[in-house]
Amino acid sequence: MSQLTNSELPMSQLQNQLPNQLQLQPNFNEPGKRYFRDFTPGDDFYEALIDTHRDLTDEQSALVNAKLILLLANHVGDLDVLREAMALARADVVPLKTVA
């Protein structure tokens, strides 16, 4: 029986495969700030992310995203965690087939 790679696994199976490495539960916080609802820190992050992209062209926004990914990847630093995150991010994305 052939073994599927992470990029070929369904999302539900991939999430079950990553229990101890990649944080999949909401993990947003701001030191010193008290939140009354669990989703509020995530809302604050989303608002900051939208503000980061405000008034940018699609090309500028893609560049900002690429820079942000590299900065955060450097901050995480753990290659196993980064590989798991990349596999999870790509797991349900079907690549376009090129015509020869």
ROSE-4610 file (N, C-alpha, C; in Angstrom, 1 decimal, always signed):
// ROSE-4610
residu = [M/M/M/S/S/S/Q/Q/Q/L/L/L/T/T/T/N/N/N/S/S/S/E/E/E/L/L/L/P/P/P/M/M/M/S/S/S/Q/Q/Q/L/L/L/Q/Q/Q/N/N/N/Q/Q/Q/L/L/L/P/P/P/N/N/N/Q/Q/Q/L/L/L/Q/Q/Q/L/L/L/Q/Q/Q/P/P/P/N/N/N/F/F/F/N/N/N/E/E/E/P/P/P/G/G/G/K/K/K/R/R/R/Y/Y/Y/F/F/F/R/R/R/D/D/D/F/F/F/T/T/T/P/P/P/G/G/G/D/D/D/D/D/D/F/F/F/Y/Y/Y/E/E/E/A/A/A/L/L/L/I/I/I/D/D/D/T/T/T/H/H/H/R/R/R/D/D/D/L/L/L/T/T/T/D/D/D/E/E/E/Q/Q/Q/S/S/S/A/A/A/L/L/L/V/V/V/N/N/N/A/A/A/K/K/K/L/L/L/I/I/I/L/L/L/L/L/L/L/L/L/A/A/A/N/N/N/H/H/H/V/V/V/G/G/G/D/D/D/L/L/L/D/D/D/V/V/V/L/L/L/R/R/R/E/E/E/A/A/A/M/M/M/A/A/A/L/L/L/A/A/A/R/R/R/A/A/A/D/D/D/V/V/V/V/V/V/P/P/P/L/L/L/K/K/K/T/T/T/V/V/V/A/A/A]
num = [1/1/1/2/2/2/3/3/3/4/4/4/5/5/5/6/6/6/7/7/7/8/8/8/9/9/9/10/10/10/11/11/11/12/12/12/13/13/13/14/14/14/15/15/15/16/16/16/17/17/17/18/18/18/19/19/19/20/20/20/21/21/21/22/22/22/23/23/23/24/24/24/25/25/25/26/26/26/27/27/27/28/28/28/29/29/29/30/30/30/31/31/31/32/32/32/33/33/33/34/34/34/35/35/35/36/36/36/37/37/37/38/38/38/39/39/39/40/40/40/41/41/41/42/42/42/43/43/43/44/44/44/45/45/45/46/46/46/47/47/47/48/48/48/49/49/49/50/50/50/51/51/51/52/52/52/53/53/53/54/54/54/55/55/55/56/56/56/57/57/57/58/58/58/59/59/59/60/60/60/61/61/61/62/62/62/63/63/63/64/64/64/65/65/65/66/66/66/67/67/67/68/68/68/69/69/69/70/70/70/71/71/71/72/72/72/73/73/73/74/74/74/75/75/75/76/76/76/77/77/77/78/78/78/79/79/79/80/80/80/81/81/81/82/82/82/83/83/83/84/84/84/85/85/85/86/86/86/87/87/87/88/88/88/89/89/89/90/90/90/91/91/91/92/92/92/93/93/93/94/94/94/95/95/95/96/96/96/97/97/97/98/98/98/99/99/99/100/100/100]
x = [+0.8/+0.0/+0.9/+0.6/+1.4/+1.0/+2.0/+1.8/+1.6/+0.6/+0.3/+1.3/+1.7/+2.5/+1.5/+2.1/+1.2/+0.4/+0.9/+0.1/-1.0/-1.0/-2.1/-3.2/-2.9/-3.8/-5.0/-6.2/-7.3/-7.0/-7.6/-7.4/-7.6/-8.7/-9.0/-7.9/-7.4/-6.3/-5.0/-4.7/-3.5/-3.5/-4.7/-4.8/-4.6/-5.1/-4.9/-3.4/-2.7/-1.3/-0.4/-0.8/+0.0/-0.3/-0.6/-1.1/-0.1/+1.2/+2.1/+3.1/+3.0/+4.0/+3.4/+2.4/+1.9/+0.7/+0.6/-0.5/-1.7/-2.7/-3.9/-5.1/-5.0/-6.1/-5.7/-6.8/-6.5/-5.5/-4.5/-3.4/-3.0/-3.9/-3.6/-3.7/-2.8/-2.9/-2.0/-2.3/-1.5/-1.1/+0.2/+0.6/+0.0/-0.5/-1.1/-2.5/-3.0/-4.4/-5.3/-6.4/-7.4/-8.6/-8.8/-9.9/-11.1/-12.3/-13.5/-14.1/-13.7/-14.2/-13.0/-13.0/-11.9/-11.5/-12.5/-12.3/-11.7/-11.8/-11.4/-9.9/-8.9/-7.6/-7.4/-8.1/-8.1/-8.7/-9.7/-10.3/-9.3/-8.6/-7.6/-6.5/-6.1/-5.0/-5.6/-6.8/-7.4/-7.5/-7.9/-8.0/-6.6/-5.6/-4.2/-3.7/-4.1/-3.7/-4.3/-5.6/-6.3/-5.7/-5.4/-4.8/-3.4/-2.7/-1.4/-1.5/-2.6/-2.8/-3.6/-4.1/-5.0/-4.2/-4.9/-4.4/-3.2/-2.9/-1.9/-2.5/-1.7/-2.1/-2.0/-2.6/-2.5/-1.0/-0.2/+1.2/+1.9/+1.6/+2.2/+1.8/+0.5/-0.1/+0.6/+0.8/+1.5/+2.9/+3.6/+4.9/+5.0/+4.0/+3.9/+3.6/+2.7/+2.5/+3.7/+4.5/+5.7/+6.7/+6.9/+7.8/+7.3/+6.0/+5.4/+5.6/+5.5/+5.7/+7.1/+8.1/+9.5/+9.9/+9.3/+9.6/+9.1/+7.8/+7.2/+7.9/+8.3/+9.0/+10.3/+11.0/+12.3/+12.0/+10.9/+10.6/+10.2/+9.5/+9.2/+10.4/+11.2/+12.5/+12.6/+11.6/+11.6/+11.2/+12.1/+11.8/+10.7/+10.6/+9.6/+8.2/+8.1/+6.8/+6.5/+7.5/+7.3/+6.9/+7.5/+7.1/+5.7/+5.3/+3.9/+2.9/+3.3/+2.4/+2.2/+3.3/+3.2/+2.4/+2.6/+1.8/+0.3/+0.0/-1.4/-2.0/-1.2/-1.7/-2.0/-1.3/-1.4/-2.3/-2.7/-3.4/-4.7/-5.4/-6.7/-6.7/-5.5/-5.3/-4.9/-5.7/-5.5/-4.7/-3.5/-2.7/-3.3/-3.1/-3.6/-2.7/-3.3/-2.6/-2.1/-0.9/-0.4/-0.6/-0.9/-1.2/+0.1/+0.6/+1.8/+1.6]
y = [-1.2/+0.0/+1.2/+2.2/+3.4/+4.4/+5.1/+6.1/+7.5/+8.2/+9.5/+10.5/+11.5/+12.6/+13.6/+14.4/+15.4/+16.2/+16.6/+17.4/+16.7/+15.3/+14.6/+14.1/+14.4/+13.9/+14.9/+14.3/+15.2/+16.1/+17.3/+18.2/+17.6/+16.8/+16.2/+15.2/+14.4/+13.5/+14.2/+15.3/+16.0/+16.7/+17.2/+17.9/+16.9/+15.6/+14.6/+14.1/+14.3/+13.9/+14.9/+16.1/+17.2/+17.6/+16.7/+17.1/+17.8/+17.5/+18.0/+19.0/+19.3/+20.2/+21.6/+21.7/+23.0/+23.4/+24.6/+25.1/+25.3/+24.6/+24.7/+25.4/+25.6/+26.3/+27.8/+28.6/+30.1/+30.3/+31.1/+31.4/+32.8/+33.7/+35.2/+35.8/+36.7/+37.4/+38.7/+39.6/+40.8/+41.0/+40.9/+41.0/+42.2/+42.1/+43.2/+43.6/+43.0/+43.3/+42.2/+42.6/+41.6/+41.5/+40.3/+40.0/+39.4/+39.7/+39.2/+38.1/+38.0/+36.9/+36.3/+35.0/+34.2/+34.7/+35.2/+35.5/+36.9/+37.7/+39.1/+39.3/+38.6/+38.7/+38.4/+37.4/+37.1/+38.2/+38.8/+39.9/+41.1/+41.3/+42.4/+42.1/+40.8/+40.5/+40.7/+40.2/+40.3/+41.8/+42.7/+44.1/+44.7/+44.3/+44.7/+44.2/+43.0/+42.4/+43.2/+43.5/+44.2/+45.6/+46.3/+47.6/+47.6/+46.5/+46.4/+46.4/+45.9/+45.8/+46.9/+47.8/+48.9/+49.8/+50.1/+51.0/+50.4/+49.1/+48.5/+47.9/+47.8/+47.1/+45.6/+44.8/+43.3/+42.9/+43.5/+43.1/+43.5/+44.7/+45.2/+44.3/+43.9/+43.1/+41.7/+41.2/+39.9/+40.0/+41.1/+41.3/+41.4/+42.1/+42.3/+40.9/+40.1/+38.7/+37.9/+37.9/+37.2/+37.6/+38.9/+39.4/+38.9/+39.0/+38.6/+37.1/+36.3/+34.9/+34.6/+35.2/+35.0/+35.5/+36.7/+37.2/+36.3/+35.8/+34.9/+33.5/+33.0/+31.8/+31.9/+33.0/+33.1/+33.2/+33.8/+33.9/+32.5/+31.7/+30.3/+29.5/+29.5/+28.9/+27.4/+26.7/+25.2/+24.7/+24.1/+23.6/+22.6/+21.7/+20.7/+21.4/+22.4/+23.1/+23.8/+24.4/+25.2/+24.2/+23.1/+22.1/+21.6/+21.4/+21.0/+22.1/+23.3/+24.5/+24.6/+24.4/+24.5/+23.4/+22.2/+21.0/+21.2/+21.7/+22.0/+23.1/+24.1/+25.2/+24.8/+23.8/+23.4/+22.2/+21.5/+20.2/+20.3/+21.3/+21.3/+22.2/+22.5/+23.4/+22.5/+22.5/+21.7/+22.5/+22.1/+22.8/+22.8/+23.9/+23.9/+23.0/+22.3/+21.4/+22.2/+22.0/+22.7/+21.8/+22.5/+21.8/+21.8/+20.6/+20.5/+20.8]
z = [+0.0/+0.0/+0.0/-0.9/-1.0/+0.1/+0.6/+1.6/+1.0/+1.5/+1.0/+1.7/+0.9/+1.5/+2.2/+3.0/+3.8/+2.8/+1.6/+0.7/+0.1/+0.2/-0.4/+0.7/+1.9/+3.0/+3.1/+3.4/+3.7/+4.9/+5.0/+6.1/+7.5/+7.6/+8.9/+9.4/+8.4/+8.8/+9.1/+8.4/+8.6/+10.0/+10.4/+11.7/+12.8/+12.6/+13.6/+13.7/+12.6/+12.5/+13.2/+13.5/+14.0/+15.5/+16.4/+17.7/+18.6/+18.5/+19.4/+18.9/+17.6/+17.0/+16.8/+16.0/+15.5/+16.3/+16.8/+17.6/+16.6/+16.7/+15.9/+16.5/+17.8/+18.6/+18.6/+18.7/+18.8/+19.9/+19.6/+20.5/+20.5/+20.2/+20.2/+21.6/+21.9/+23.1/+23.0/+23.9/+23.9/+25.4/+25.7/+27.1/+27.8/+29.0/+29.8/+29.4/+28.4/+28.0/+28.4/+29.0/+29.5/+28.5/+28.1/+27.1/+27.8/+27.5/+28.1/+27.2/+26.0/+25.1/+24.4/+24.2/+23.6/+22.2/+21.4/+20.0/+19.9/+20.9/+20.8/+20.3/+20.9/+20.4/+19.0/+18.5/+17.1/+16.2/+16.7/+16.0/+15.9/+17.0/+17.0/+16.0/+15.9/+14.9/+13.5/+13.3/+11.9/+11.5/+12.4/+12.2/+11.8/+12.6/+12.3/+11.0/+10.6/+9.3/+8.2/+8.3/+7.3/+7.2/+8.3/+8.3/+7.6/+7.7/+7.1/+5.6/+5.1/+3.6/+3.0/+3.9/+3.4/+2.4/+1.3/+0.3/-0.5/-0.4/-1.2/-2.5/-3.5/-4.7/-4.4/-5.3/-5.1/-5.1/-5.9/-6.0/-4.7/-4.2/-2.9/-1.8/-1.8/-0.7/-0.7/-1.9/-2.0/-1.5/-1.7/-1.2/+0.3/+0.8/+2.3/+2.9/+2.3/+2.8/+2.8/+1.7/+1.6/+2.7/+2.9/+4.0/+5.3/+5.6/+6.8/+7.1/+6.1/+6.2/+6.6/+6.0/+6.3/+7.7/+8.0/+9.4/+10.5/+10.3/+11.3/+11.3/+10.1/+10.0/+10.8/+10.6/+11.4/+12.9/+13.3/+14.7/+15.3/+14.5/+14.9/+15.0/+13.9/+13.9/+13.8/+14.3/+14.3/+12.9/+12.2/+10.9/+10.8/+11.8/+11.8/+11.9/+12.8/+12.9/+11.6/+11.0/+9.8/+8.6/+8.6/+7.5/+7.8/+9.0/+9.3/+8.9/+9.2/+8.9/+7.4/+6.6/+5.2/+4.6/+5.2/+4.7/+5.0/+6.1/+6.5/+5.6/+5.4/+4.5/+3.1/+2.6/+1.2/+1.1/+2.2/+2.2/+1.4/+1.4/+0.6/-0.6/-1.1/-2.2/-3.4/-4.5/-5.6/-6.6/-7.0/-7.9/-9.3/-10.1/-11.4/-12.3/-13.2/-14.0/-15.2/-15.6/-16.8/-18.0/-19.1/-20.4/-21.2/-21.6/-22.4/-23.8]
